[in-house]
Amino acid sequence: MGKKKPFVLRLDPDTLKDLERWAADDFRSINGQLEWIIDKALRDAKRKSKRSDQ
């Protein structure tokens, strides 16, 4: 994966709690869980870039 660009994400407290629990269940950080969710959604939608740095 190439260089990562930080950004702000606003979530309501209940969604954040759910995400924290899911990440913990999968032994990931919240950031890692979000990256996994987004990557999976991109692949499922066939919108994932073929470049190796993505």
N, CA, C and O atoms as a Tripos MOL2 file, in Angstrom:
@<TRIPOS>MOLECULE
protein
  216   215    54     0     0
PROTEIN
NO_CHARGES

@<TRIPOS>ATOM
      1 N           0.8380   -1.1740    0.0000 N.3       1 MET1
      2 CA          0.0000    0.0000    0.0000 C.3       1 MET1
      3 C           0.8830    1.2360    0.0000 C.2       1 MET1
      4 O           1.9080    1.2750    0.6800 O.2       1 MET1
      5 N           0.4890    2.2310   -0.7530 N.am      2 GLY2
      6 CA          1.2650    3.4650   -0.8500 C.3       2 GLY2
      7 C           1.0570    4.3680    0.3490 C.2       2 GLY2
      8 O           0.5410    3.9630    1.3900 O.2       2 GLY2
      9 N           1.4770    5.6000    0.1610 N.am      3 LYS3
     10 CA          1.3390    6.5990    1.2130 C.3       3 LYS3
     11 C          -0.1330    6.8010    1.5610 C.2       3 LYS3
     12 O          -0.9880    6.8410    0.6760 O.2       3 LYS3
     13 N          -0.4160    6.9260    2.8360 N.am      4 LYS4
     14 CA         -1.7940    7.1030    3.2930 C.3       4 LYS4
     15 C          -2.0570    8.5600    3.5970 C.2       4 LYS4
     16 O          -1.1960    9.2680    4.1200 O.2       4 LYS4
     17 N          -3.2590    9.0000    3.2630 N.am      5 LYS5
     18 CA         -3.6490   10.3820    3.4740 C.3       5 LYS5
     19 C          -4.6690   10.4420    4.6110 C.2       5 LYS5
     20 O          -5.7200    9.8080    4.5270 O.2       5 LYS5
     21 N          -4.3770   11.1870    5.6620 N.am      6 PRO6
     22 CA         -5.3240   11.2800    6.7750 C.3       6 PRO6
     23 C          -6.5270   12.1570    6.4260 C.2       6 PRO6
     24 O          -6.4280   13.0720    5.6090 O.2       6 PRO6
     25 N          -7.6570   11.8630    7.0540 N.am      7 PHE7
     26 CA         -8.8430   12.7020    6.9020 C.3       7 PHE7
     27 C          -9.7220   12.5380    8.1400 C.2       7 PHE7
     28 O          -9.5820   11.5730    8.8910 O.2       7 PHE7
     29 N         -10.6140   13.4770    8.3390 N.am      8 VAL8
     30 CA        -11.5080   13.4600    9.4940 C.3       8 VAL8
     31 C         -12.7870   12.7280    9.1200 C.2       8 VAL8
     32 O         -13.3400   12.9250    8.0380 O.2       8 VAL8
     33 N         -13.2460   11.8840   10.0310 N.am      9 LEU9
     34 CA        -14.4990   11.1570    9.8300 C.3       9 LEU9
     35 C         -15.3650   11.3660   11.0610 C.2       9 LEU9
     36 O         -14.9380   11.0940   12.1830 O.2       9 LEU9
     37 N         -16.5660   11.8450   10.8520 N.am     10 ARG10
     38 CA        -17.4900   12.0660   11.9660 C.3      10 ARG10
     39 C         -18.4870   10.9150   12.0080 C.2      10 ARG10
     40 O         -19.1310   10.6010   11.0070 O.2      10 ARG10
     41 N         -18.6050   10.2910   13.1720 N.am     11 LEU11
     42 CA        -19.5580    9.2070   13.3770 C.3      11 LEU11
     43 C         -20.3720    9.4930   14.6250 C.2      11 LEU11
     44 O         -19.8850   10.1120   15.5720 O.2      11 LEU11
     45 N         -21.6150    9.0380   14.6180 N.am     12 ASP12
     46 CA        -22.3800    9.1900   15.8400 C.3      12 ASP12
     47 C         -21.8520    8.1850   16.8690 C.2      12 ASP12
     48 O         -21.2920    7.1550   16.4940 O.2      12 ASP12
     49 N         -22.0230    8.4730   18.1490 N.am     13 PRO13
     50 CA        -21.4320    7.6340   19.2000 C.3      13 PRO13
     51 C         -21.8360    6.1590   19.1390 C.2      13 PRO13
     52 O         -21.0100    5.2860   19.4050 O.2      13 PRO13
     53 N         -23.0790    5.8720   18.7960 N.am     14 ASP14
     54 CA        -23.5090    4.4700   18.7230 C.3      14 ASP14
     55 C         -22.8150    3.7220   17.5860 C.2      14 ASP14
     56 O         -22.4240    2.5660   17.7450 O.2      14 ASP14
     57 N         -22.6670    4.3800   16.4510 N.am     15 THR15
     58 CA        -21.9640    3.7600   15.3270 C.3      15 THR15
     59 C         -20.5060    3.5060   15.6890 C.2      15 THR15
     60 O         -19.9600    2.4520   15.3640 O.2      15 THR15
     61 N         -19.8800    4.4590   16.3550 N.am     16 LEU16
     62 CA        -18.4910    4.2820   16.7750 C.3      16 LEU16
     63 C         -18.3510    3.1060   17.7410 C.2      16 LEU16
     64 O         -17.4100    2.3210   17.6240 O.2      16 LEU16
     65 N         -19.2680    2.9780   18.6850 N.am     17 LYS17
     66 CA        -19.2330    1.8390   19.6230 C.3      17 LYS17
     67 C         -19.3630    0.5180   18.8760 C.2      17 LYS17
     68 O         -18.6500   -0.4420   19.1670 O.2      17 LYS17
     69 N         -20.2880    0.4770   17.9030 N.am     18 ASP18
     70 CA        -20.4680   -0.7470   17.1060 C.3      18 ASP18
     71 C         -19.1970   -1.0740   16.3210 C.2      18 ASP18
     72 O         -18.7870   -2.2310   16.2410 O.2      18 ASP18
     73 N         -18.5870   -0.0520   15.7480 N.am     19 LEU19
     74 CA        -17.3530   -0.2390   14.9900 C.3      19 LEU19
     75 C         -16.2150   -0.7080   15.8920 C.2      19 LEU19
     76 O         -15.4520   -1.5960   15.5120 O.2      19 LEU19
     77 N         -16.0960   -0.1300   17.0680 N.am     20 GLU20
     78 CA        -15.0620   -0.5470   18.0250 C.3      20 GLU20
     79 C         -15.2260   -2.0200   18.3980 C.2      20 GLU20
     80 O         -14.2460   -2.7610   18.4740 O.2      20 GLU20
     81 N         -16.4570   -2.4320   18.6260 N.am     21 ARG21
     82 CA        -16.7200   -3.8250   18.9940 C.3      21 ARG21
     83 C         -16.3730   -4.7630   17.8450 C.2      21 ARG21
     84 O         -15.7610   -5.8090   18.0570 O.2      21 ARG21
     85 N         -16.7640   -4.3900   16.6270 N.am     22 TRP22
     86 CA        -16.4710   -5.2040   15.4520 C.3      22 TRP22
     87 C         -14.9720   -5.3090   15.2340 C.2      22 TRP22
     88 O         -14.4550   -6.3950   14.9710 O.2      22 TRP22
     89 N         -14.2730   -4.1910   15.3420 N.am     23 ALA23
     90 CA        -12.8170   -4.1960   15.1720 C.3      23 ALA23
     91 C         -12.1520   -5.0950   16.2180 C.2      23 ALA23
     92 O         -11.2580   -5.8760   15.8910 O.2      23 ALA23
     93 N         -12.5840   -4.9840   17.4550 N.am     24 ALA24
     94 CA        -12.0100   -5.8150   18.5210 C.3      24 ALA24
     95 C         -12.2630   -7.2960   18.2470 C.2      24 ALA24
     96 O         -11.3790   -8.1240   18.4640 O.2      24 ALA24
     97 N         -13.4560   -7.6320   17.7760 N.am     25 ASP25
     98 CA        -13.7740   -9.0300   17.4560 C.3      25 ASP25
     99 C         -12.8670   -9.5840   16.3590 C.2      25 ASP25
    100 O         -12.5550  -10.7750   16.3470 O.2      25 ASP25
    101 N         -12.4450   -8.7150   15.4370 N.am     26 ASP26
    102 CA        -11.5810   -9.1220   14.3300 C.3      26 ASP26
    103 C         -10.0980   -8.8590   14.6030 C.2      26 ASP26
    104 O          -9.2600   -9.0160   13.7140 O.2      26 ASP26
    105 N          -9.7810   -8.4580   15.8390 N.am     27 PHE27
    106 CA         -8.3970   -8.1670   16.2440 C.3      27 PHE27
    107 C          -7.7570   -7.1050   15.3520 C.2      27 PHE27
    108 O          -6.6020   -7.2320   14.9460 O.2      27 PHE27
    109 N          -8.5300   -6.0510   15.0540 N.am     28 ARG28
    110 CA         -8.0370   -4.9330   14.2550 C.3      28 ARG28
    111 C          -8.2300   -3.6370   15.0260 C.2      28 ARG28
    112 O          -9.0320   -3.5600   15.9570 O.2      28 ARG28
    113 N          -7.4770   -2.6200   14.6180 N.am     29 SER29
    114 CA         -7.7380   -1.2750   15.1130 C.3      29 SER29
    115 C          -8.9820   -0.7510   14.3980 C.2      29 SER29
    116 O          -9.4210   -1.3260   13.4020 O.2      29 SER29
    117 N          -9.5430    0.3340   14.9060 N.am     30 ILE30
    118 CA        -10.6820    0.9370   14.2210 C.3      30 ILE30
    119 C         -10.2700    1.3660   12.8190 C.2      30 ILE30
    120 O         -11.0100    1.1470   11.8590 O.2      30 ILE30
    121 N          -9.1060    1.9690   12.6980 N.am     31 ASN31
    122 CA         -8.6190    2.3860   11.3860 C.3      31 ASN31
    123 C          -8.4640    1.1800   10.4530 C.2      31 ASN31
    124 O          -8.8780    1.2280    9.2950 O.2      31 ASN31
    125 N          -7.8770    0.1240   10.9540 N.am     32 GLY32
    126 CA         -7.7090   -1.0830   10.1540 C.3      32 GLY32
    127 C          -9.0410   -1.6740    9.7320 C.2      32 GLY32
    128 O          -9.1800   -2.1590    8.6090 O.2      32 GLY32
    129 N         -10.0180   -1.6370   10.6230 N.am     33 GLN33
    130 CA        -11.3470   -2.1580   10.3070 C.3      33 GLN33
    131 C         -12.0040   -1.3190    9.2120 C.2      33 GLN33
    132 O         -12.5980   -1.8620    8.2800 O.2      33 GLN33
    133 N         -11.8960   -0.0020    9.3260 N.am     34 LEU34
    134 CA        -12.4660    0.8730    8.2950 C.3      34 LEU34
    135 C         -11.7940    0.6410    6.9500 C.2      34 LEU34
    136 O         -12.4680    0.6080    5.9210 O.2      34 LEU34
    137 N         -10.4760    0.4800    6.9430 N.am     35 GLU35
    138 CA         -9.7710    0.1990    5.6870 C.3      35 GLU35
    139 C         -10.2600   -1.1080    5.0810 C.2      35 GLU35
    140 O         -10.4590   -1.2000    3.8700 O.2      35 GLU35
    141 N         -10.4530   -2.1190    5.9230 N.am     36 TRP36
    142 CA        -10.9190   -3.4230    5.4500 C.3      36 TRP36
    143 C         -12.3290   -3.3100    4.8690 C.2      36 TRP36
    144 O         -12.6060   -3.8610    3.8040 O.2      36 TRP36
    145 N         -13.2190   -2.5980    5.5650 N.am     37 ILE37
    146 CA        -14.5990   -2.4250    5.1120 C.3      37 ILE37
    147 C         -14.6310   -1.7040    3.7600 C.2      37 ILE37
    148 O         -15.3300   -2.1240    2.8380 O.2      37 ILE37
    149 N         -13.8720   -0.6270    3.6590 N.am     38 ILE38
    150 CA        -13.8510    0.1500    2.4190 C.3      38 ILE38
    151 C         -13.2560   -0.6670    1.2770 C.2      38 ILE38
    152 O         -13.7900   -0.6660    0.1680 O.2      38 ILE38
    153 N         -12.1520   -1.3640    1.5440 N.am     39 ASP39
    154 CA        -11.5210   -2.1920    0.5140 C.3      39 ASP39
    155 C         -12.4790   -3.2700    0.0190 C.2      39 ASP39
    156 O         -12.5930   -3.4990   -1.1860 O.2      39 ASP39
    157 N         -13.1670   -3.9310    0.9490 N.am     40 LYS40
    158 CA        -14.1300   -4.9720    0.5790 C.3      40 LYS40
    159 C         -15.2740   -4.3950   -0.2420 C.2      40 LYS40
    160 O         -15.6920   -4.9980   -1.2300 O.2      40 LYS40
    161 N         -15.7860   -3.2350    0.1550 N.am     41 ALA41
    162 CA        -16.8740   -2.6000   -0.5930 C.3      41 ALA41
    163 C         -16.4250   -2.2460   -2.0080 C.2      41 ALA41
    164 O         -17.1770   -2.4380   -2.9640 O.2      41 ALA41
    165 N         -15.2120   -1.7350   -2.1460 N.am     42 LEU42
    166 CA        -14.6880   -1.4060   -3.4730 C.3      42 LEU42
    167 C         -14.5410   -2.6550   -4.3430 C.2      42 LEU42
    168 O         -14.8870   -2.6410   -5.5240 O.2      42 LEU42
    169 N         -14.0220   -3.7410   -3.7470 N.am     43 ARG43
    170 CA        -13.8790   -4.9900   -4.5090 C.3      43 ARG43
    171 C         -15.2430   -5.5440   -4.9010 C.2      43 ARG43
    172 O         -15.4380   -5.9580   -6.0440 O.2      43 ARG43
    173 N         -16.1920   -5.5540   -3.9580 N.am     44 ASP44
    174 CA        -17.5260   -6.0820   -4.2410 C.3      44 ASP44
    175 C         -18.2270   -5.2950   -5.3490 C.2      44 ASP44
    176 O         -18.9710   -5.8630   -6.1490 O.2      44 ASP44
    177 N         -17.9830   -3.9810   -5.3890 N.am     45 ALA45
    178 CA        -18.5900   -3.1230   -6.4070 C.3      45 ALA45
    179 C         -17.7710   -3.0900   -7.6990 C.2      45 ALA45
    180 O         -18.1190   -2.3920   -8.6520 O.2      45 ALA45
    181 N         -16.6760   -3.8580   -7.7140 N.am     46 LYS46
    182 CA        -15.7650   -3.9000   -8.8620 C.3      46 LYS46
    183 C         -15.2380   -2.5060   -9.2020 C.2      46 LYS46
    184 O         -15.1260   -2.1380  -10.3720 O.2      46 LYS46
    185 N         -14.9200   -1.7470   -8.1670 N.am     47 ARG47
    186 CA        -14.3720   -0.4020   -8.3360 C.3      47 ARG47
    187 C         -12.9670   -0.2930   -7.7430 C.2      47 ARG47
    188 O         -12.4070    0.8000   -7.6570 O.2      47 ARG47
    189 N         -12.4120   -1.4100   -7.3430 N.am     48 LYS48
    190 CA        -11.0670   -1.4340   -6.7650 C.3      48 LYS48
    191 C         -10.0330   -1.2330   -7.8580 C.2      48 LYS48
    192 O         -10.0460   -1.9290   -8.8730 O.2      48 LYS48
    193 N          -9.1310   -0.2720   -7.6460 N.am     49 SER49
    194 CA         -8.0620   -0.0030   -8.6010 C.3      49 SER49
    195 C          -7.1380   -1.2070   -8.7090 C.2      49 SER49
    196 O          -6.8760   -1.8880   -7.7180 O.2      49 SER49
    197 N          -6.6560   -1.4600   -9.8870 N.am     50 LYS50
    198 CA         -5.7420   -2.5910  -10.1170 C.3      50 LYS50
    199 C          -4.3060   -2.2570   -9.7080 C.2      50 LYS50
    200 O          -3.4640   -3.1500   -9.6180 O.2      50 LYS50
    201 N          -4.0240   -0.9690   -9.4590 N.am     51 ARG51
    202 CA         -2.6700   -0.5600   -9.0910 C.3      51 ARG51
    203 C          -2.2830   -1.1540   -7.7470 C.2      51 ARG51
    204 O          -3.1070   -1.2000   -6.8330 O.2      51 ARG51
    205 N          -1.0610   -1.6020   -7.6140 N.am     52 SER52
    206 CA         -0.5850   -2.2330   -6.3770 C.3      52 SER52
    207 C          -0.4400   -1.2500   -5.2340 C.2      52 SER52
    208 O          -0.4070   -1.6590   -4.0730 O.2      52 SER52
    209 N          -0.3510    0.0550   -5.5390 N.am     53 ASP53
    210 CA         -0.1810    1.0440   -4.4710 C.3      53 ASP53
    211 C          -1.5210    1.4860   -3.8960 C.2      53 ASP53
    212 O          -1.5580    2.3900   -3.0610 O.2      53 ASP53
    213 N          -2.6000    0.8850   -4.3130 N.am     54 GLN54
    214 CA         -3.9230    1.2500   -3.8080 C.3      54 GLN54
    215 C          -4.3570    0.3460   -2.7280 C.2      54 GLN54
    216 O          -5.4510    0.5100   -2.1880 O.2      54 GLN54
@<TRIPOS>BOND
     1     1     2 1
     2     2     3 1
     3     3     4 2
     4     3     5 am
     5     5     6 1
     6     6     7 1
     7     7     8 2
     8     7     9 am
     9     9    10 1
    10    10    11 1
    11    11    12 2
    12    11    13 am
    13    13    14 1
    14    14    15 1
    15    15    16 2
    16    15    17 am
    17    17    18 1
    18    18    19 1
    19    19    20 2
    20    19    21 am
    21    21    22 1
    22    22    23 1
    23    23    24 2
    24    23    25 am
    25    25    26 1
    26    26    27 1
    27    27    28 2
    28    27    29 am
    29    29    30 1
    30    30    31 1
    31    31    32 2
    32    31    33 am
    33    33    34 1
    34    34    35 1
    35    35    36 2
    36    35    37 am
    37    37    38 1
    38    38    39 1
    39    39    40 2
    40    39    41 am
    41    41    42 1
    42    42    43 1
    43    43    44 2
    44    43    45 am
    45    45    46 1
    46    46    47 1
    47    47    48 2
    48    47    49 am
    49    49    50 1
    50    50    51 1
    51    51    52 2
    52    51    53 am
    53    53    54 1
    54    54    55 1
    55    55    56 2
    56    55    57 am
    57    57    58 1
    58    58    59 1
    59    59    60 2
    60    59    61 am
    61    61    62 1
    62    62    63 1
    63    63    64 2
    64    63    65 am
    65    65    66 1
    66    66    67 1
    67    67    68 2
    68    67    69 am
    69    69    70 1
    70    70    71 1
    71    71    72 2
    72    71    73 am
    73    73    74 1
    74    74    75 1
    75    75    76 2
    76    75    77 am
    77    77    78 1
    78    78    79 1
    79    79    80 2
    80    79    81 am
    81    81    82 1
    82    82    83 1
    83    83    84 2
    84    83    85 am
    85    85    86 1
    86    86    87 1
    87    87    88 2
    88    87    89 am
    89    89    90 1
    90    90    91 1
    91    91    92 2
    92    91    93 am
    93    93    94 1
    94    94    95 1
    95    95    96 2
    96    95    97 am
    97    97    98 1
    98    98    99 1
    99    99   100 2
   100    99   101 am
   101   101   102 1
   102   102   103 1
   103   103   104 2
   104   103   105 am
   105   105   106 1
   106   106   107 1
   107   107   108 2
   108   107   109 am
   109   109   110 1
   110   110   111 1
   111   111   112 2
   112   111   113 am
   113   113   114 1
   114   114   115 1
   115   115   116 2
   116   115   117 am
   117   117   118 1
   118   118   119 1
   119   119   120 2
   120   119   121 am
   121   121   122 1
   122   122   123 1
   123   123   124 2
   124   123   125 am
   125   125   126 1
   126   126   127 1
   127   127   128 2
   128   127   129 am
   129   129   130 1
   130   130   131 1
   131   131   132 2
   132   131   133 am
   133   133   134 1
   134   134   135 1
   135   135   136 2
   136   135   137 am
   137   137   138 1
   138   138   139 1
   139   139   140 2
   140   139   141 am
   141   141   142 1
   142   142   143 1
   143   143   144 2
   144   143   145 am
   145   145   146 1
   146   146   147 1
   147   147   148 2
   148   147   149 am
   149   149   150 1
   150   150   151 1
   151   151   152 2
   152   151   153 am
   153   153   154 1
   154   154   155 1
   155   155   156 2
   156   155   157 am
   157   157   158 1
   158   158   159 1
   159   159   160 2
   160   159   161 am
   161   161   162 1
   162   162   163 1
   163   163   164 2
   164   163   165 am
   165   165   166 1
   166   166   167 1
   167   167   168 2
   168   167   169 am
   169   169   170 1
   170   170   171 1
   171   171   172 2
   172   171   173 am
   173   173   174 1
   174   174   175 1
   175   175   176 2
   176   175   177 am
   177   177   178 1
   178   178   179 1
   179   179   180 2
   180   179   181 am
   181   181   182 1
   182   182   183 1
   183   183   184 2
   184   183   185 am
   185   185   186 1
   186   186   187 1
   187   187   188 2
   188   187   189 am
   189   189   190 1
   190   190   191 1
   191   191   192 2
   192   191   193 am
   193   193   194 1
   194   194   195 1
   195   195   196 2
   196   195   197 am
   197   197   198 1
   198   198   199 1
   199   199   200 2
   200   199   201 am
   201   201   202 1
   202   202   203 1
   203   203   204 2
   204   203   205 am
   205   205   206 1
   206   206   207 1
   207   207   208 2
   208   207   209 am
   209   209   210 1
   210   210   211 1
   211   211   212 2
   212   211   213 am
   213   213   214 1
   214   214   215 1
   215   215   216 2
@<TRIPOS>SUBSTRUCTURE
     1 MET1         2 RESIDUE 1 A MET
     2 GLY2         6 RESIDUE 1 A GLY
     3 LYS3        10 RESIDUE 1 A LYS
     4 LYS4        14 RESIDUE 1 A LYS
     5 LYS5        18 RESIDUE 1 A LYS
     6 PRO6        22 RESIDUE 1 A PRO
     7 PHE7        26 RESIDUE 1 A PHE
     8 VAL8        30 RESIDUE 1 A VAL
     9 LEU9        34 RESIDUE 1 A LEU
    10 ARG10       38 RESIDUE 1 A ARG
    11 LEU11       42 RESIDUE 1 A LEU
    12 ASP12       46 RESIDUE 1 A ASP
    13 PRO13       50 RESIDUE 1 A PRO
    14 ASP14       54 RESIDUE 1 A ASP
    15 THR15       58 RESIDUE 1 A THR
    16 LEU16       62 RESIDUE 1 A LEU
    17 LYS17       66 RESIDUE 1 A LYS
    18 ASP18       70 RESIDUE 1 A ASP
    19 LEU19       74 RESIDUE 1 A LEU
    20 GLU20       78 RESIDUE 1 A GLU
    21 ARG21       82 RESIDUE 1 A ARG
    22 TRP22       86 RESIDUE 1 A TRP
    23 ALA23       90 RESIDUE 1 A ALA
    24 ALA24       94 RESIDUE 1 A ALA
    25 ASP25       98 RESIDUE 1 A ASP
    26 ASP26      102 RESIDUE 1 A ASP
    27 PHE27      106 RESIDUE 1 A PHE
    28 ARG28      110 RESIDUE 1 A ARG
    29 SER29      114 RESIDUE 1 A SER
    30 ILE30      118 RESIDUE 1 A ILE
    31 ASN31      122 RESIDUE 1 A ASN
    32 GLY32      126 RESIDUE 1 A GLY
    33 GLN33      130 RESIDUE 1 A GLN
    34 LEU34      134 RESIDUE 1 A LEU
    35 GLU35      138 RESIDUE 1 A GLU
    36 TRP36      142 RESIDUE 1 A TRP
    37 ILE37      146 RESIDUE 1 A ILE
    38 ILE38      150 RESIDUE 1 A ILE
    39 ASP39      154 RESIDUE 1 A ASP
    40 LYS40      158 RESIDUE 1 A LYS
    41 ALA41      162 RESIDUE 1 A ALA
    42 LEU42      166 RESIDUE 1 A LEU
    43 ARG43      170 RESIDUE 1 A ARG
    44 ASP44      174 RESIDUE 1 A ASP
    45 ALA45      178 RESIDUE 1 A ALA
    46 LYS46      182 RESIDUE 1 A LYS
    47 ARG47      186 RESIDUE 1 A ARG
    48 LYS48      190 RESIDUE 1 A LYS
    49 SER49      194 RESIDUE 1 A SER
    50 LYS50      198 RESIDUE 1 A LYS
    51 ARG51      202 RESIDUE 1 A ARG
    52 SER52      206 RESIDUE 1 A SER
    53 ASP53      210 RESIDUE 1 A ASP
    54 GLN54      214 RESIDUE 1 A GLN
